[in-house]
Amino acid sequence: EDGVTHPGRRLDVHARQRIASSGRPPRRGTIEGMWEVIRAMPRGVLIFMGYALLVLSVLGLFMGRVVDEAISAPISFIGLVWMAALAYLIFTMTLVLQRKQAAYALALGLASLLLPLAVILLFAPAGWIVSIVAIVLFLIVVWSLRRPSSRAWFSEP
């Protein structure tokens, strides 16, 4: 056995432990090893990764404003905030894929960014509706990360 299970089947706990304890890296030149990691993720971690990809796409959509600002001033507040948010987001997603214990706290921190957003949106026109959506999304992501199966995912030191 090469440690790779059938690609269409979700891995149970024992299969994940076998793959993790085999110590063999995935085959070179393919992404099959990463697909195995993604298939092995509990639903709560998948919900967080979906949220992280949503945040990444929003940051990417508004990157034009940051670039326009950089034309007039090489260092700007919005540019610093955007780059820090991108770095934090990508670092957190990478650690989640690697199952690192530090990723759990970083993931909760990333989810908590929805709370200041909800407060800010209260002052926008018709913002209370979007504010409620942000709070509900926060509750869903945090609830999904705090489930025992999701918490057990972050097992690597």
Disulfide bonds with the S-S distance in Angstrom:
none
